[in-house]
Amino acid sequence: MNNHDSGRLDAKGWRGIDRRSLFRNLGLMTAAGMLPVTDALSAPATPEHNIYESIGVRPLINCQGVITIIGGSLMLPEVRRAMDEASNWYVHLDELAEAVGKRLAELTRAEWGIVTAGCAAAMTHATSACIAGADPEKLQRLPDLTGLKNEVIAPRYCRNVYDHAVRMLGVKMVEVENKQEYEAAFNQRTAMVYMYKPNQDFGLEVLAPIANQKGVPVLVDCAAERLTIPNEHLKRGATLVAYSGGKLLRGPQCAGLLLGRKDLVRAAWFNSAPHHAFGRPMKVGKEEMMGMLAAVEMWTKRDHAAEWKQWQSWLEHIQARISKIPGVTTEIIIPDTSVQPCPRLRVQWDDGHLGITAGQLEKLLFEGDPRVVLPAGSESGPEDNHSTITLLPVMMSPGDETAVAERLYSLLSKPPKTALPPAANGPGAAVAGQWNAHLEFVAGSADHTFVFEQQGNEIRGTHKGSFLSGDLHGFVEGDTIRFKTSQKYEGSYLNYQFTGRVLGNTIQGEVTEMSTITAGEYGQARWSAQKHLYIEPIGPPLNGA
C-alpha cells in the first residue's frame, strides 16, 4: 500500500485498515505497555480513580434531581456504548437525521423526531421552524425578523427563565391571562404558542384547538418531564414537544429531543447544525444522535415501576436512620407534578432544639465528605423556627442512600458549633435616602441606584439597575448592611444579595450572589455606593410665602 492509498476511505470508513485489525493492534499496544489497560474515561469511578479529582474537582451525591448545573444525570451504560461505537465511523449527518427521525417516530409514536443540543436548542430550532419553515431565504434572514412572523403567545403562568431559548430569535412574547385575551392575541405576525407546565384550567384543552384552527403551532417545553408514549401533550393538541436528553432519559447531557409534526420537525433540523443557519452554533454530533436514540430505546425497555420502588427504598433507608434523632420528623411524599416525578423525603426539625438550620445543614453537606447536594432554598421562615429539607432520589446511585443517611445522622444528632456572626457595633447606621452605586463584575461594570427606607434596623426600598427596577429588603446591624433585591425581566427574575460596610456617606461591599434560579449563577461582584446629598434650593419657596 502506498502513501496515497493509506489515506483512502474504504467502504466502512476506515483508512487502509479494517476495524478488527485496529482492535487487535490496540490490544498488542496495551500488552506492550504502550497504552494503559483502562483509560480515565472508561474506568469505573472509585476513590482511587476519579477523573474529576485528578484536576481538583470533587464529585457529589445528587439528592437535588435533574439539574444541569450539577451534571444533569448519569448516562446509561447502553448510551455510553452507543456513543463509543458511533465515534468509530463517518456518516452523512442528513442521512443519519432521516434514519434517526424515522426510528424516533416508531419508538415514540410521534410523526417525527430529531436530536438536538439539549432541550433549549430544541426550543430554539422549533421557533426558527415556525418562523422560517425550511425557506432558505428566510433561514438566512434570522434573527432579522423584518417582514416575518415575529410574535409568540404565552400564558403568563408559562413564562420562565428557560423561554430565553425562544426569545433569542428576537420575537416579541405576548402574555395572556385568559381565553379572551388569548383569542385576541392572534394576528398575521403570530408564529407560535409557547407553553411550560400546562395547567388544567388554562391548558392545552383550551389553547390548542384555537391555535390549530388559526394554523399556529403549539410548542410545549417538557425538559424535565417523563417521556410519555403516546405523548400526552401531542394527544391533547400540541404540535411540538421538546425534551432534555440529559435528565430523566439519562442520555447524553448535551442532547435533547424535538418531537411532533413531521414537516416542522424536519424544518427545525434544517435550521440547526450542520446547516448554515441561525442554529449552526447549537451543534449535535453523530455520537450524541446515536446516544440519544439509545436512551429512547432504553426508555421503552426500562422497568419504571421497579425504579420507583428502588427510589422509595432508598428514602425509607434514610428515613429509618434519621428518624431516631429526637426532634426530627420525616415524611415520604408523592407530589402531584409532571416535572421530576419521583417520591421525596421531607425532613423537619426545630432549629432551637437541634441547634442547626436548614441553610447551615445544606452548606455543611455541600462542603463535607461525602459531598451531598440538596434542593436549594429548603429553609422555612424564621417565624416558626422550623427548618425543612427535601431529598429527591431520582438521580441517586446505589449505595448513596447509606452515605447520605450516615451523613445526615451525624450532622443532625450532633450538630457542629457554628461561628456566630459578629455582634452589631451599636445601633444600625442611618442609611435612609438615595445611594448612587457602582458595581464591578468579573467583566464590565454598571451604575445602579438604591433608595432605602429605614425603620430601626430594617430597610426596604427600590433597586434600579441599568434598565430594570425591583424591590429590596434587608437589615443594618451596626455598620454592616445586608439586603436582597429582585428585578423581573421577561420570564426571569434577577436576584442579588448585597453585603457591605457603611462608612459615613459611603458603602463598600460585595454582591455575594447574582442569580436567576441557581445560587451564584453570574459569579460575584464588588460594589460601592455614595449617598446622594440633596442641595437646598436657591430662591423663594415654591408656595410664594
C-alpha positions in Angstrom: 0.0 0.0 0.0 1.5 3.3 -1.0 1.0 6.6 1.0 -1.7 7.7 -1.3 -3.7 4.5 -0.8 -3.3 4.7 3.0 -5.4 7.9 3.1 -8.3 6.5 1.1 -11.5 5.6 2.9 -12.8 2.1 2.4 -16.5 1.1 2.4 -16.5 1.1 6.2 -14.9 4.5 6.5 -11.5 3.3 7.8 -8.2 4.4 6.3 -6.4 1.4 5.0 -7.1 -0.9 8.0 -10.1 -2.9 8.9 -11.8 -2.5 12.3 -10.8 -5.9 13.6 -7.2 -5.3 12.8 -7.4 -1.9 14.6 -8.7 -3.5 17.8 -6.1 -6.3 17.5 -3.3 -3.7 17.2 -4.7 -1.7 20.2 -4.6 -5.0 22.2 -1.0 -5.5 21.3 -0.2 -2.0 22.2 -1.9 -2.4 25.6 0.0 -5.7 26.2 3.3 -4.0 25.4 2.6 -1.2 27.8 2.2 1.5 25.2 -1.4 2.1 26.3 -3.0 1.9 29.7 -5.2 -1.1 30.4 -8.1 1.3 31.2 -8.1 4.9 30.5 -9.6 7.6 32.6 -12.8 7.8 30.6 -13.7 4.1 30.7 -12.5 3.2 34.2 -15.1 2.9 36.9 -15.4 5.9 39.3 -13.7 4.8 42.5 -11.9 6.8 45.3 -8.6 5.6 43.8 -9.5 6.5 40.2 -11.6 9.6 39.6 -11.1 11.8 36.6 -12.6 14.9 38.3 -10.5 14.6 41.4 -7.4 14.4 39.2 -7.9 18.1 38.3 -9.1 19.1 41.8 -12.9 18.9 41.4 -14.8 16.9 44.0 -17.8 14.9 42.8 -21.0 14.9 44.8 -24.0 12.8 45.7 -27.0 14.2 43.9 -30.2 14.4 46.1 -31.3 17.5 44.2 -32.6 15.9 41.0 -32.1 16.5 37.3 -30.3 19.9 37.5 -27.9 21.0 34.7 -25.5 22.9 37.0 -24.6 19.7 38.8 -24.4 17.5 35.7 -28.0 16.6 34.9 -27.9 12.8 35.1 -25.6 9.9 34.7 -25.7 8.3 31.2 -27.0 4.7 30.9 -24.3 2.1 30.0 -26.2 1.5 26.8 -25.9 5.2 25.9 -22.2 5.2 26.5 -21.7 2.1 24.4 -23.7 3.6 21.6 -21.7 6.9 21.6 -18.4 5.0 21.7 -19.5 2.8 18.8 -20.7 5.9 16.8 -17.4 7.6 17.3 -15.6 4.9 15.2 -17.3 5.7 11.9 -18.1 8.6 9.5 -21.7 9.1 8.3 -23.5 11.8 6.4 -25.5 13.7 9.1 -28.5 14.4 6.9 -28.9 10.7 6.2 -28.4 10.0 9.9 -31.1 12.5 10.8 -33.5 10.9 8.5 -32.9 7.4 9.9 -32.9 8.6 13.5 -36.1 10.6 12.8 -37.8 7.5 11.4 -36.8 5.4 14.4 -37.8 8.0 16.9 -41.2 8.2 15.3 -41.5 4.4 15.6 -40.5 4.5 19.2 -42.4 7.5 20.4 -45.4 7.3 18.0 -44.9 11.0 17.2 -44.8 11.9 13.5 -41.1 12.6 13.5 -38.2 13.5 15.8 -34.7 15.0 15.8 -31.9 15.0 18.3 -30.8 18.5 19.4 -28.1 20.0 21.6 -30.3 20.0 24.7 -33.9 21.0 25.3 -33.1 24.7 24.9 -31.7 24.1 21.4 -34.9 22.1 20.5 -37.0 25.1 21.6 -34.8 27.5 19.5 -34.9 25.3 16.4 -38.7 24.8 16.8 -39.2 28.6 17.0 -37.0 29.1 13.9 -39.0 26.5 12.0 -42.3 28.1 13.0 -41.0 31.5 11.7 -39.0 30.5 8.6 -40.0 26.9 7.8 -37.4 25.5 5.5 -37.3 28.5 3.2 -33.5 29.2 2.6 -34.0 33.0 2.2 -35.9 33.2 5.5 -33.4 30.9 7.2 -30.6 33.2 6.2 -32.5 36.3 7.5 -32.8 35.1 11.1 -32.7 36.7 13.5 -33.7 39.7 11.4 -37.5 39.4 11.6 -38.4 42.2 9.3 -41.4 41.1 7.3 -41.5 37.7 9.0 -43.7 36.4 11.8 -42.3 37.8 15.0 -44.7 37.1 17.9 -45.1 34.2 20.3 -48.1 33.9 22.5 -47.6 32.5 26.0 -49.9 32.2 29.0 -48.5 34.4 31.8 -48.1 31.4 34.1 -45.9 29.7 31.5 -43.3 32.5 31.4 -40.0 31.3 32.9 -36.2 31.7 32.8 -35.9 29.0 30.1 -38.0 30.8 27.5 -34.9 32.7 26.6 -34.4 29.9 24.1 -37.5 31.2 22.3 -36.8 34.9 22.8 -33.3 34.6 21.4 -34.8 34.7 17.9 -35.8 38.3 18.7 -39.5 37.5 18.9 -42.0 39.5 21.0 -43.5 37.5 23.8 -47.2 38.2 24.1 -48.5 37.3 27.5 -52.2 36.4 28.1 -54.1 35.8 31.3 -57.3 34.2 30.0 -59.1 32.7 27.0 -60.5 36.1 25.9 -57.0 37.7 25.8 -55.6 34.6 24.1 -58.1 34.7 21.2 -57.5 38.4 20.8 -53.7 38.0 20.7 -53.6 36.1 17.3 -52.7 38.1 14.2 -50.7 37.7 11.0 -47.5 38.1 13.0 -48.1 35.2 15.3 -45.5 32.5 14.8 -46.1 30.1 17.6 -47.7 29.5 21.0 -45.3 28.5 23.8 -46.3 26.5 26.9 -44.5 25.3 30.0 -46.1 23.1 32.6 -49.6 23.4 31.2 -52.3 23.5 33.9 -55.8 22.2 33.8 -57.8 25.5 33.8 -55.9 27.3 31.1 -54.0 24.5 29.4 -53.8 22.6 26.1 -57.5 21.6 26.1 -58.4 25.3 25.9 -55.5 26.7 23.9 -54.6 24.0 21.3 -58.0 23.9 19.5 -57.9 27.7 19.0 -54.3 27.7 17.8 -54.9 24.8 15.5 -57.9 26.5 14.0 -55.8 29.5 13.3 -52.9 27.4 11.8 -50.5 28.4 14.6 -48.2 25.7 16.0 -48.1 25.0 19.8 -44.7 24.1 21.4 -44.6 22.5 24.9 -41.3 22.7 26.9 -41.1 19.2 28.6 -37.4 19.4 29.7 -37.6 17.5 33.0 -40.8 15.6 32.3 -41.3 11.9 31.7 -41.5 10.9 28.0 -45.0 9.5 27.6 -45.8 7.2 24.8 -48.0 8.1 23.0 -47.1 11.6 24.0 -49.8 13.1 26.3 -49.2 16.7 25.1 -49.4 15.8 21.4 -52.6 13.9 22.1 -54.0 17.0 23.8 -53.4 19.1 20.7 -49.7 20.3 20.9 -47.8 20.5 17.7 -44.3 20.1 19.0 -42.7 18.9 22.3 -39.1 19.4 23.5 -37.3 17.2 26.0 -33.9 17.2 27.7 -31.9 14.2 26.9 -29.6 14.6 29.9 -32.4 14.4 32.5 -34.9 11.6 33.1 -34.0 9.9 29.8 -30.4 9.6 31.0 -29.0 10.2 27.6 -26.1 12.4 26.7 -26.0 15.5 28.8 -25.7 17.8 25.8 -28.6 16.3 23.9 -32.3 16.8 23.6 -35.4 15.8 21.6 -37.8 17.6 19.4 -40.9 15.5 18.6 -44.1 16.3 16.7 -45.4 17.3 13.3 -43.1 15.9 10.6 -42.8 19.0 8.4 -41.9 21.3 11.3 -39.5 18.9 13.0 -37.7 18.4 9.7 -37.6 22.1 9.1 -36.2 22.5 12.6 -33.3 20.2 11.6 -32.6 22.4 8.6 -32.5 25.4 10.9 -29.8 23.6 13.0 -26.2 22.4 12.5 -24.6 21.2 10.4 -26.6 23.6 8.2 -25.6 27.2 7.9 -28.4 28.9 9.6 -29.2 30.6 12.9 -28.9 27.3 14.8 -25.5 26.4 13.5 -23.8 27.1 16.9 -26.0 24.6 18.6 -24.3 21.6 17.0 -25.1 18.0 17.8 -22.8 15.3 16.6 -23.2 11.8 15.4 -22.3 10.4 18.8 -25.0 12.4 20.6 -27.5 11.4 18.0 -26.9 7.7 18.4 -26.6 8.1 22.2 -29.9 9.9 22.4 -31.6 7.2 20.2 -30.2 4.6 22.5 -31.6 6.4 25.5 -35.1 6.5 23.9 -34.8 2.8 23.0 -33.9 2.1 26.7 -36.8 4.2 27.9 -39.2 1.9 26.2 -37.5 -1.1 27.9 -36.7 0.2 31.4 -38.8 -1.2 34.3 -40.1 2.2 35.5 -42.1 0.6 38.3 -39.0 -1.1 39.7 -37.1 2.1 39.5 -39.8 3.8 41.6 -39.6 1.1 44.2 -35.9 1.4 44.3 -36.1 5.2 44.9 -38.6 4.6 47.6 -36.4 2.0 49.3 -33.5 4.5 49.4 -35.7 7.1 51.0 -37.0 4.6 53.5 -33.4 3.7 54.4 -32.5 7.3 55.1 -35.8 7.9 56.9 -35.3 4.9 59.2 -31.8 6.2 60.2 -32.6 9.8 60.9 -36.0 9.3 62.5 -34.2 8.0 65.5 -32.9 11.5 66.3 -35.1 13.3 68.9 -37.0 16.3 67.4 -36.6 15.1 63.8 -39.8 14.3 61.9 -39.8 12.7 58.4 -42.4 12.0 55.7 -42.2 10.4 52.3 -44.4 12.4 49.9 -45.6 11.7 46.4 -46.0 15.1 44.7 -48.6 15.7 42.0 -46.2 17.0 39.4 -45.1 16.0 35.9 -41.6 17.6 36.5 -39.1 15.3 38.2 -41.8 12.8 39.1 -40.5 10.7 42.0 -41.1 10.2 45.7 -39.5 12.7 48.0 -38.3 12.6 51.7 -39.3 15.7 53.7 -37.3 16.2 56.9 -38.2 18.8 59.5 -36.9 19.9 62.9 -36.9 22.7 65.4 -33.9 25.0 64.9 -33.6 25.9 68.5 -33.9 22.3 69.7 -31.2 20.9 67.4 -29.1 23.9 67.1 -28.8 23.9 63.3 -30.8 25.5 60.5 -31.6 24.0 57.1 -29.3 26.6 55.4 -26.4 25.6 57.7 -27.1 21.9 57.1 -27.1 22.4 53.3 -23.8 24.2 53.5 -22.2 21.5 55.6 -23.4 18.7 53.4 -22.2 20.5 50.3 -18.8 21.2 51.7 -18.3 18.0 53.6 -17.2 14.4 52.8 -19.0 12.8 51.2 -20.3 15.9 49.4 -24.1 15.9 49.2 -26.3 18.5 47.3 -29.9 19.1 48.2 -32.6 21.2 46.5 -31.7 24.8 47.3 -33.9 27.1 49.4 -35.4 24.4 51.7 -35.3 26.6 54.9 -38.5 27.7 56.4 -39.3 31.2 57.5 -37.9 32.4 60.9 -41.4 33.0 62.3 -42.0 29.3 63.1 -38.4 28.5 64.0 -38.6 25.3 62.0 -36.4 24.1 59.2 -37.2 21.7 56.4 -35.1 19.9 53.8 -36.3 17.7 50.9 -34.4 14.9 49.3 -35.0 13.7 45.7 -33.8 10.1 44.9 -34.3 10.3 41.1 -30.6 10.8 40.3 -29.1 8.9 43.2 -26.9 5.8 42.6 -26.9 2.5 44.6 -25.0 3.0 47.8 -25.7 6.7 48.0 -28.6 6.1 50.4 -26.2 4.7 53.0 -23.7 7.5 52.7 -26.5 10.2 52.9 -28.2 8.6 55.8 -25.0 8.4 57.9 -24.0 12.0 57.0 -27.4 13.4 57.9 -27.5 11.4 61.1 -24.1 12.7 62.1 -24.9 16.3 61.4 -28.4 16.3 62.9 -27.7 14.2 66.0 -24.5 16.2 66.9 -24.6 19.5 65.0 -21.2 21.2 64.9 -20.9 24.5 66.6 -21.2 27.3 64.0 -19.4 30.6 64.3 -21.8 33.3 65.4 -21.9 36.5 63.4 -20.0 39.4 64.9 -22.0 41.4 67.4 -23.5 44.6 66.0 -21.5 47.6 66.7 -24.2 49.8 68.3 -27.5 50.7 66.6 -27.8 50.4 62.9 -26.2 53.1 60.8 -28.6 55.6 59.2 -28.9 54.8 55.5 -32.3 56.2 54.6 -32.2 58.0 51.3 -30.8 57.6 47.8 -27.4 56.0 47.1 -25.6 56.0 43.8 -23.9 52.7 43.4 -21.2 51.3 41.2 -20.9 47.5 40.5 -17.7 45.9 39.2 -18.4 42.4 37.7 -16.0 39.7 36.6 -16.0 41.6 33.3 -17.6 45.0 32.9 -19.3 47.4 35.3 -22.6 49.2 35.8 -24.1 52.1 37.8 -27.1 51.4 39.9 -29.3 53.3 42.3 -30.6 52.3 45.7 -33.4 54.1 47.6 -33.6 52.9 51.2 -36.5 53.4 53.6 -35.4 52.6 57.2 -37.3 51.7 60.3 -35.0 50.7 63.1 -32.6 48.1 61.7 -34.9 47.1 58.9 -34.6 48.6 55.4 -36.9 48.4 52.4 -36.8 50.2 49.2 -36.0 50.1 45.5 -33.1 48.9 43.4 -32.8 50.5 40.0 -30.3 48.8 37.6 -29.2 49.9 34.1 -32.7 49.3 32.8 -34.5 47.1 35.4 -36.1 48.0 38.7 -37.2 46.0 41.7 -37.8 45.9 45.4 -35.2 45.4 48.1 -35.3 44.2 51.7 -32.7 43.8 54.4 -31.1 44.9 57.6 -28.5 47.3 59.0 -26.6 46.0 62.1 -24.1 48.5 63.4 -22.0 49.5 60.3 -22.9 46.3 58.4 -25.7 46.3 55.8 -27.2 43.2 54.2 -30.1 43.2 51.7 -31.6 41.3 48.8 -33.2 42.6 45.7 -35.2 41.2 42.9 -35.8 42.5 39.3 -38.1 41.0 36.8 -37.3 40.7 33.1 -39.5 38.8 30.7 -39.8 35.3 32.3 -36.8 35.7 34.6 -36.1 37.3 38.0 -32.6 38.6 38.7 -31.9 38.1 42.4 -29.0 40.0 44.1 -27.6 39.6 47.6 -25.6 42.6 48.8 -23.4 42.9 51.9 -21.3 45.9 52.8 -19.9 48.3 55.4 -21.3 51.7 56.0 -18.7 54.4 56.4 -20.5 57.7 56.8 -21.8 58.6 53.4 -20.2 55.7 51.6 -20.6 51.9 51.5 -18.1 49.3 50.3 -19.0 45.7 49.9 -19.7 42.5 47.8 -22.5 41.2 45.8 -22.3 37.6 47.1 -25.0 36.2 44.8 -26.3 37.1 41.4 -28.7 34.6 40.0 -31.9 33.7 38.3 -32.6 30.2 39.6 -29.2 29.0 40.7 -27.1 30.4 43.5 -24.1 32.4 42.2 -25.2 31.9 38.6 -23.3 35.0 37.5 -20.4 34.9 39.9 -19.7 37.7 42.4 -19.1 41.4 42.2 -17.7 44.3 44.2 -19.9 47.3 44.9 -19.5 50.8 46.3 -22.1 53.5 46.9 -22.2 57.2 47.6 -25.1 58.8 49.4 -26.9 61.4 47.3 -26.8 64.7 49.1 -29.6 67.0 48.2 -28.8 70.6 47.7 -31.0 73.2 49.3 -33.0 75.2 46.6 -32.0 78.7 46.0 -34.8 81.3 45.8 -38.2 81.8 47.4 -40.3 78.8 48.5 -42.5 77.3 45.8 -45.7 78.5 47.6 -44.5 82.1 47.2 -44.6 82.8 51.0 
